[in-house]
Amino acid sequence: KVSLPAPVLEGIDPGKSILIYGGGGHAKSVMEMALAMGGYHIAGIVDDGIPAGTRVLGFPVLGTRDILPVLAEKGLRLAANGVGGILDIRIRVVIFELLESYGYSFPVLRHPSATVEPSAVIGDGAQVFANAYVGSSAVLHPRCMVNTSAVVSHDCEIGVYSHIAPGALLAGLVQVGERTLVGMGVTTAIGIRIGSGVRIGNGAIILADVPDRTIIQAGRVWTGKAETP
């Protein structure tokens, strides 16, 4: 039988208490973003590789995924995905689906230092980190991520589960499909389409549309026909 520490059981507020899945580096950023927003109380952490009782940034690891239904039964409703999935976005997708299967919902997390224009639309579970910019009429679909200091310019659209990594710069009218990684420091031309399942390495320059499931190596220039050093 899975048991919970008494303070966790006593302190759950369905509208404010939030569970963090993951205890690594990305999860730390998620925790501190949630705290910076105000209004959220971190109920604890679930991690399949960190022993229960360990503290991460002062918050307790409650157990593995086996504890998720118990927490849900006790009234915990909100969760944030702290698994970055930088090497494989599928891991992040699996965690979202696991949490959803137990009835958890995913609030938008937006760091107070991020700038999001009023006309931008942000879907449930999206994460917008410190110093990021989301421009006018941009659309962030559910569960995508705009990481630290990334720029998503006006009229861009970012697909479900996609990750715009730190320092990436998307010009206006860029469309990014689902489950795509745009690496750190990537820059794009205006109005291009980046497909689904794409991986773009750090520092690449994207000058033309990118087909689905394309892999572009770090530092390359993509012209739509071939990569050039």
C-alpha positions, -999 to +999 in steps of 0.1 A: +000+000+000+013+035-009+013+060+019+018+097+019+034+120+045+008+137+066+017+172+056+010+164+020-024+149+028-033+180+050-020+206+026-037+198-007-056+226-023-072+215-056-068+250-071-033+258-059-014+226-051+006+214-081+025+182-085+059+182-104+067+151-124+105+148-124+133+160-101+161+169-126+173+201-140+143+209-161+120+201-132+139+226-110+132+253-136+096+244-137+093+245-099+109+279-096+088+292-124+056+281-107+067+297-074+077+329-092+042+331-106+026+331-072-006+314-064+008+279-066+019+256-038+042+227-048+027+196-032+058+175-040+076+156-067+071+123-084+103+107-099+109+072-110+147+074-103+150+095-071+144+078-037+113+089-019+121+113+009+148+131-011+144+168-013+148+188-045+150+226-039+135+218-005+105+199-019+100+162-011+101+134-036+069+115-027+075+084-047+074+069-082+045+070-107+028+044-085+017+072-062-001+092-089-036+076-083-033+080-046-025+117-049-054+121-073-078+103-048-067+128-021-077+157-042-046+167-061-057+180-095-029+201-110+004+188-124+034+201-143+057+181-165+092+185-154+107+161-179+124+181-206+128+153-231+156+171-249+171+139-262+137+123-270+105+143-269+085+110-268+095+107-231+078+140-224+047+129-243+044+097-223+045+116-190+018+140-201-004+110-212+003+092-179-007+122-158-038+128-179-049+091-175-052+098-138-072+129-142-046+156-138-048+189-156-020+211-167-021+249-161-002+273-183+031+281-167+045+315-176+075+331-159+068+366-148+098+379-167+085+364-200+067+388-224+035+375-240+016+399-261-022+401-253-032+388-287-012+356-283-030+324-275-015+298-252-029+263-248-031+242-216+001+228-203+023+251-223+054+264-205+070+298-212+102+303-194+122+333-181+128+362-205+111+345-234+090+365-259+058+354-276+046+379-302+013+393-314-012+367-326+012+339-320-004+305-311+012+281-286-006+248-288-011+227-257+019+212-239+045+230-260+075+248-245+092+281-252+124+280-232+146+306-216+151+337-237+136+322-269+118+345-293+085+334-310+077+364-332+043+376-344+019+352-361+040+321-353+023+288-345+040+262-323+025+227-324+016+203-296+046+190-276+071+210-296+101+226-278+116+259-287+150+257-269+168+285-250+179+314-272+161+302-304+148+330-326+118+324-348+110+352-372+074+362-379+048+338-395+069+307-388+049+274-383+063+246-363+046+212-363+040+188-335+068+170-314+096+191-330+127+203-313+142+237-324+176+237-307+194+264-287+203+295-307+186+284-339+175+313-361+149+312-389+138+332-420+104+347-420+073+327-429+088+292-432+072+259-422+090+235-399+073+201-400+064+176-373+089+153-357+118+175-367+151+179-348+171+210-354+205+211-337+219+241-318+229+271-337+215+260-371+202+287-395+169+277-412+163+295-445+136+273-461+108+249-452+118+218-433+099+185-441+085+163-414+110+141-395+140+159-408+172+160-387+194+190-391+228+189-375+240+217-351+255+247-368+243+239-403+226+262-428+194+247-441+184+259-476+158+232-483+179+212-507+211+203-488+230+213-457+261+234-461+287+237-434 
